[in-house]
Every structure is written in C-alpha cells, then in structure tokens.
C-alpha cells in the first residue's frame, strides 16, 4: 500500500508530541512493507530525504517561512488561511500522483483542508487523525468548564468565545498584543469552518482513544467511518541522557521529584497542580517539582521549583527516568496523552485524571492512580501517597510498563491501522461506478 501523510510539521520541527508519534507511525508502516511518503512544508531542512523506507518531501514553505533551531512552530495564521490550504493541496496532489498514492492521511488539523482537496482530485480516500479538540473549537478553550460543549455560532464565537479566551489566556497582554489576538482569532473562525467541512467529508477518521471520539458529534465524525487506534509508544531517536547528569545539569537537587511534562495551560490542569503543590510540600518536605514544556502558566518561583521550558527528547526521557512521580492533571478530554504513554513506557508511576482517554490506559491502583479533574486535594493526596511509598511506586511503575507493552504493541496497532485503511479502500472500490 502507498500511503501519503500530510502534515504541517515534521521532525526536526516538533511543536508537540504529535510529530514524534507521526514519525513512529511512518516507520512502523514502512517496517511492515508499506510505502510511506510525507508531504510537509520546508522550514529549513533538506527538501527531500529518505530514512528507513520513509520518504519526506518538503516543498518550500509558503510566505518564505523559516524556523530557527529554537523555534518549533510558525506564527498562528501561517497555516490557517486559504492560501496555505491551496498551496498544500497542490503539493499533495503533485507528490501523490507521482508516487501513485492509494490514500491521503491528514495527520493534524492544519493539513486537513489541503489533504481533503488533494485526495478528491486524486480520486483516493481521505483519512484524518483526531488527537485533540482542535477541529471542534477554533480556540481550544470552550466556555463550559466541563469541556463538553463546543458547538457555537459565529455570533457566540465573537461575543463570548473570543473574550473568554483572551481573558483566560492573555490577561497579561498589552493593548496592541490583545488587539492582535482579537484579529487573529476572528481570522481563525473562517478557517475553522473549512476544517470542519473537510472533517465531515472524511472517508476514515482515526481517533487515538474512545474518549476523544466521544466528544465529536456525528455531524462531524460519522461513527460508521471512525476507528479507534491508540498511539504508538515512543522510540528513542539517539541516546537517552543520563538521568543523574540531567538532574545535575538542570540544577534539580536531591529529593523526590514530581514531573509535569507538556504545555502549561488551564486545559492541561497546570493550575490544579500549582494549587496542590503546598499540600504536597507539607506531606513530603524535601520534594522537588519540574515543569518541562512551554505555556501560559508558571508556578511561583521557589528553590524546589524548576521551570525548564521545552526540552529535547533525550533530556525529557531522562527526566522520566529521574522522576519519582509523573502527574498528568488534565481538565480537558485528554485524547491519549503522549506524556502518559511515555511515562508508563519508562515504568514511572503516574497520577492522572479521569478525563478523555486516560482511563483507557490506567486502571486505578493497578497501572497508576486516577483522580477527579480539578480536584487539587485529591491530586495532592495521591502524589504524597506515592512519594511516601517506594514499594507502591515500584509496583505501579512495573505494571504500567507491562500494560503499555501489551496494549500498545506495535504489531497489533499497525495491523489495526492497516485494516482501517483496507476497509475504506475496499468500500470505495465497491461503490457504484467503480470497479471492485
């Protein structure tokens, strides 16, 4: 099978964990004998390269966009406008025709519109992976605190959603910055409608968990065309840093370490952990906290708090190994957190919330601990309990690693994805007007 991945980012340009997941999928499919071609904008890498059976084609990025090694993503509207979609569709169509692609698979929301147009022009099925709520809500911050109500009209978006987003995520901005955010959000609305139309027309929708598919209405995701295929566990690209050396280099002193990895935002529950920190300190006086990732929220400064920003993959993996407890305090319907997968893969005890797809990996007090979302007291109790009980940490961590190895077995997951591809190809070939 010849599969074309369409995506707005690809390593070495990695705004989040999704890009590493996509890389893992491409290589896993190639190991199974399938041809995988990736079309992605070139922000400053080789225009074409092939590694381990995966071909990456990087046409010159529109608007002459370049990313330096310290940058991981473009400005907000670069990939959220009609010109970008037309540009990407043209390149996918060109590469897909040259490669004889059997299927076009959009790997993130920025590529959905271009991939849909190219797939229709090529006459091949169009697939989409859903790994967040970005195709439900243009700002990813719904008005309801329970993260269950996303649908809104243009009027509600302008009069309620944008003010809510700006007040919650940009309260510290100056007047010019706030005005720029308003303009960007209004421009995003039209692009969001195009993304939703493309998603509704998909021949195949892959959800990384039942939880994330469950929040998408049937008008957007036809249940008959949806499949759940969990994310692959991580593969280390290069050598993992030494955990003790990483602690020393980052200035993390001795003492039990609580690790938070990922974007620091209300939806990720960063503020819940910040609220819980004093209780955790009271229960374990010599505790340390490390926050790896970027974002709007930051904990109060302290000798026991280490805000690291974005870190390289080898360093992050070493932090998992160094951590005594990893917390995933998500408030939003966490699709299937890559942090959760990675921590469990490395045998770390995890405290997570009963939100989205997390309970699909964690069995409470067997492979980790589950607490209610937004419950800082419960988060603190669970974390303190693990920090005080090394035997329990070891038991949960060992069980987590075994569980992830079984549930997220590469051979089983690749078979599930290939079966989904084959089902849509069979359905399409059997449609009226097509030869079977």
C-alpha positions in Angstrom: 0.0 0.0 0.0 1.2 3.5 -0.8 0.2 6.0 1.9 0.7 9.7 1.8 0.9 11.5 5.2 0.1 15.2 5.0 1.2 17.4 7.9 2.1 21.0 8.7 5.1 19.9 10.9 7.6 17.0 10.8 10.8 16.4 12.8 13.0 18.3 13.3 10.2 20.8 13.6 8.1 19.5 16.5 5.7 21.8 18.4 4.5 18.8 20.4 4.5 15.1 20.8 2.2 14.5 17.8 5.1 14.9 15.4 7.1 12.2 17.1 4.0 10.0 17.1 3.6 10.5 13.4 7.2 9.7 12.8 6.8 6.5 14.7 3.7 5.6 12.6 5.5 6.2 9.4 8.5 4.0 10.3 6.2 1.3 11.7 4.2 1.2 8.5 7.4 1.1 6.4 8.7 -1.8 8.5 5.5 -3.7 7.6 6.4 -3.2 3.9 4.2 -0.2 3.0 5.4 2.8 1.1 5.0 6.0 3.2 5.6 9.4 1.7 5.3 12.6 3.9 4.4 16.0 2.4 5.2 18.8 4.8 6.4 22.4 4.5 10.1 23.1 4.5 11.0 25.4 7.3 14.7 24.9 6.8 15.6 21.3 6.3 16.5 19.0 3.3 13.9 19.3 0.5 13.8 15.5 0.1 15.1 12.7 2.2 14.6 9.0 2.8 15.3 7.1 6.0 14.3 3.5 6.8 11.8 3.4 3.9 10.0 6.7 4.7 10.3 9.5 2.1 9.9 13.0 3.3 9.1 15.7 0.7 9.5 19.3 1.9 8.3 21.8 -0.7 9.4 25.4 0.1 7.2 26.7 2.9 4.6 29.4 1.8 5.3 33.0 2.8 9.0 32.2 2.9 8.5 30.9 6.5 11.6 29.7 8.2 12.1 28.3 11.7 15.4 28.5 13.6 16.5 25.7 15.8 15.0 27.5 18.8 11.6 27.8 17.1 9.2 24.9 17.0 6.2 26.3 15.2 5.2 29.1 12.9 3.1 32.1 13.7 -0.5 31.3 14.4 -2.1 32.2 11.0 0.6 30.8 8.6 -1.2 27.5 8.2 -4.7 28.8 8.9 -5.6 30.6 5.7 -6.9 29.8 2.2 -3.5 30.4 0.5 -1.8 27.8 2.7 -4.6 25.2 2.0 -4.4 25.8 -1.7 -0.6 25.5 -1.6 -0.6 22.3 0.4 -3.3 20.8 -1.8 -1.3 21.4 -4.9 1.8 19.8 -3.5 0.0 16.8 -2.1 -1.7 16.3 -5.4 1.6 16.6 -7.3 3.5 14.2 -5.0 0.5 11.8 -4.6 0.2 11.5 -8.4 4.0 10.9 -8.9 4.0 8.3 -6.1 0.7 6.6 -7.1 -0.7 7.1 -3.6 -3.6 4.8 -2.6 -4.7 7.1 0.3 -4.1 10.5 1.8 -4.0 10.8 5.6 -4.0 14.2 7.2 -2.1 14.0 10.5 -3.1 17.3 12.1 -5.7 20.0 11.7 -3.6 22.3 9.7 -3.3 19.8 6.9 -7.0 18.7 6.8 -8.3 21.1 4.2 -5.4 20.7 1.8 -5.4 16.9 2.2 -9.1 16.7 1.5 -8.9 18.7 -1.7 -5.9 16.8 -2.9 -7.5 13.4 -2.1 -10.6 14.3 -4.0 -8.5 15.5 -7.0 -6.5 12.2 -7.0 -9.7 10.1 -6.6 -8.3 8.3 -3.5 -9.7 8.0 0.1 -9.2 10.8 2.6 -8.3 9.9 6.2 -7.9 12.2 9.3 -6.4 11.5 12.7 -8.1 13.2 15.7 -5.9 13.6 18.7 -7.3 16.8 20.3 -10.4 19.1 20.2 -8.9 21.5 17.6 -11.5 20.5 15.0 -14.3 21.1 17.5 -13.2 24.5 18.8 -11.1 27.1 17.0 -9.5 28.3 20.2 -9.5 25.0 22.1 -11.0 26.6 25.2 -14.7 26.1 25.4 -16.9 28.3 27.6 -18.1 25.3 29.7 -15.6 24.3 32.4 -16.6 20.7 31.9 -15.2 20.7 28.4 -18.3 19.1 26.9 -19.9 21.9 25.0 -18.0 23.0 21.9 -20.6 23.9 19.2 -21.2 27.6 18.7 -22.4 30.1 16.2 -20.4 32.9 14.6 -22.2 35.3 16.9 -21.3 33.4 20.1 -17.7 33.0 18.9 -17.3 36.8 18.6 -19.3 37.9 21.6 -18.4 35.1 24.1 -15.7 32.7 23.0 -13.0 35.2 21.9 -13.4 37.4 25.1 -13.4 34.2 27.2 -10.1 33.1 25.5 -8.4 36.5 25.7 -9.3 37.0 29.4 -8.2 33.5 30.4 -5.1 33.0 28.3 -3.9 36.6 27.5 -4.8 38.6 30.6 -1.3 39.9 30.9 -1.0 41.2 27.3 -0.8 44.9 26.5 -3.4 46.7 24.3 -1.6 46.1 21.0 -1.0 42.4 21.7 -4.6 41.9 22.8 -5.8 43.7 19.6 -3.6 41.4 17.5 -5.0 38.3 19.3 -8.6 39.5 18.6 -7.8 39.9 14.9 -6.1 36.5 14.7 -9.0 34.8 16.4 -11.5 36.3 14.1 -9.5 35.2 11.1 -9.2 31.7 12.5 -13.0 31.4 12.6 -13.5 31.2 8.8 -10.6 28.7 8.6 -12.1 26.6 11.3 -15.4 26.3 9.3 -13.4 25.0 6.3 -11.6 22.4 8.6 -15.0 21.2 10.0 -16.4 20.7 6.5 -13.3 18.7 5.4 -13.5 16.5 8.5 -17.2 15.8 8.0 -16.4 14.5 4.5 -13.6 12.2 5.6 -13.8 8.6 4.4 -12.0 7.4 7.5 -11.4 9.1 10.9 -8.8 7.6 13.3 -9.3 8.6 16.9 -6.4 7.9 19.3 -9.0 7.0 22.0 -12.7 6.3 22.5 -12.7 9.3 24.8 -11.7 11.8 22.1 -14.0 10.4 19.5 -16.9 10.5 22.0 -16.8 14.3 22.3 -17.2 14.8 18.5 -20.8 14.9 17.3 -22.0 12.5 14.5 -22.4 15.6 12.2 -18.6 15.9 12.3 -17.5 12.3 12.7 -19.6 9.6 11.2 -19.5 6.7 13.6 -19.6 4.2 10.7 -16.3 5.7 9.4 -14.5 6.1 12.7 -11.9 3.7 14.2 -10.0 3.8 17.5 -6.3 3.2 17.1 -4.2 4.1 20.1 -0.9 5.9 19.7 2.4 4.0 19.4 4.8 4.1 22.3 7.9 6.2 21.9 11.1 5.2 20.2 14.2 7.0 21.4 15.9 8.8 18.5 19.5 8.9 19.6 20.9 8.1 23.0 19.0 8.9 26.2 20.8 11.3 28.5 21.9 10.0 31.9 19.1 10.8 34.5 21.5 11.8 37.2 23.6 14.0 34.9 20.4 15.7 33.6 19.3 16.5 37.2 22.7 18.0 37.9 22.8 20.0 34.6 19.3 21.4 35.2 20.0 22.3 38.8 17.5 19.9 40.2 18.8 19.0 43.6 18.3 15.9 45.7 14.9 14.8 46.9 11.9 13.1 45.4 11.0 14.5 42.0 7.5 15.3 40.8 7.5 15.8 37.0 4.9 17.7 34.9 5.6 17.5 31.1 3.7 19.2 28.3 2.1 22.5 27.7 1.4 24.6 30.8 -2.3 25.7 30.4 -5.6 25.5 32.2 -6.8 22.7 30.0 -3.8 20.6 30.9 -4.6 21.2 34.6 -1.4 23.1 35.3 -3.2 25.4 37.7 -4.6 22.4 39.6 -1.1 21.1 40.2 0.1 24.6 41.2 -2.7 24.7 43.8 -1.7 21.2 45.1 2.0 22.0 45.5 1.8 23.4 49.0 -0.1 20.3 50.3 2.5 18.1 48.6 5.3 20.1 50.2 3.7 19.7 53.6 3.4 15.9 53.2 6.9 15.5 51.7 9.1 18.4 52.8 12.1 17.7 50.6 10.1 17.3 47.3 11.2 18.8 44.0 8.9 19.9 41.1 10.0 20.0 37.5 7.9 21.6 34.7 9.1 20.6 31.2 7.3 22.4 28.4 6.1 25.8 27.4 2.8 27.6 28.1 1.0 30.5 29.6 1.0 29.3 33.2 4.0 29.0 35.5 4.3 28.1 39.2 5.5 30.6 41.8 9.3 30.7 41.9 11.0 28.7 44.6 14.2 26.7 45.3 12.2 23.5 44.8 10.6 24.5 41.6 12.3 24.1 38.2 10.5 25.5 35.1 12.6 24.1 32.3 10.7 25.1 29.2 10.8 22.9 26.1 13.5 20.2 26.4 15.0 17.9 23.8 13.6 14.3 23.6 16.7 12.6 25.1 16.5 15.0 28.0 12.8 14.5 28.5 13.2 10.8 28.5 15.9 11.1 31.1 13.6 13.2 33.2 11.0 10.4 33.2 13.7 8.0 34.4 14.7 10.5 37.1 11.1 11.3 38.3 9.5 9.6 41.3 6.0 10.5 40.2 4.7 11.9 36.9 1.5 13.9 37.1 -1.0 14.3 34.2 -3.7 16.5 35.8 -5.7 17.2 32.6 -9.0 19.0 32.8 -9.9 18.8 29.1 -10.8 15.5 27.5 -7.2 14.3 27.2 -7.2 12.2 23.9 -4.4 9.8 24.8 -1.6 11.9 26.4 1.8 11.2 24.9 3.3 12.1 28.3 1.1 9.4 29.9 2.3 6.9 27.3 5.9 7.8 27.7 5.9 7.8 31.5 4.2 4.4 31.6 6.6 3.1 28.9 9.5 4.0 31.1 8.0 2.4 34.1 7.1 5.6 36.0 4.2 5.7 38.5 1.6 8.2 37.1 -1.2 10.2 38.8 -3.7 11.2 36.1 -7.3 12.4 35.9 -10.4 10.5 34.8 -10.7 12.6 31.7 -10.8 11.7 28.0 -8.7 8.6 27.1 -6.6 8.4 30.2 -8.8 5.8 31.9 -8.3 3.6 28.8 -4.6 3.2 29.8 -4.8 3.5 33.6 -6.5 1.0 35.8 -6.7 2.8 39.2 -4.1 1.5 41.7 -3.0 -1.2 39.2 -1.2 0.7 36.4 -1.4 4.2 38.0 -3.7 6.3 40.1 -6.8 8.2 38.8 -8.2 11.3 40.5 -11.2 13.6 39.5 -10.3 16.5 37.3 -9.9 19.9 39.0 -9.5 18.2 42.4 -6.3 19.6 43.8 -6.8 18.0 47.1 -7.2 14.5 45.6 -4.2 15.1 43.3 -2.1 16.1 46.3 -3.2 13.1 48.4 -2.4 10.6 45.5 1.0 12.2 44.9 2.0 12.3 48.5 0.9 8.7 49.0 3.1 7.6 46.2 6.1 9.6 47.3 5.9 8.1 50.8 5.6 4.5 49.5 8.5 3.3 47.3 7.1 -0.2 47.1 3.8 1.0 45.7 5.7 3.2 43.2 7.7 0.3 42.0 4.6 -1.9 41.7 2.6 0.6 39.8 5.5 1.5 37.5 6.3 -2.1 36.6 2.6 -2.8 35.9 2.4 0.3 33.8 5.3 -0.7 31.6 3.9 -4.2 31.1 0.4 -2.8 30.3 1.7 -0.3 27.7 3.9 -3.0 26.1 0.8 -5.2 25.7 -1.9 -2.7 24.8 0.3 -0.5 22.6 2.1 -3.4 20.9 3.4 -2.1 17.6 2.4 -5.1 15.6 -1.1 -5.1 16.9 -1.6 -1.3 16.4 -0.1 -1.3 12.9 -2.5 -4.2 12.0 -5.4 -2.2 13.3 -4.5 0.9 11.2 -3.8 -1.1 8.1 -7.1 -2.9 8.5 -8.8 0.5 8.7 -7.1 1.6 5.5 -8.0 -1.6 3.7 -11.6 -1.3 4.8 -12.0 2.2 3.3 -10.2 1.2 0.1 -12.5 -1.8 -0.2 -15.6 0.2 0.5 -14.5 2.8 -2.1 -13.7 0.3 -4.8 -17.1 -1.4 -4.3 -19.0 1.9 -4.5 -21.3 2.3 -7.6 -19.5 3.4 -10.6 -16.2 1.9 -9.5 -14.7 -1.5 -10.4 -14.3 -3.8 -7.4 
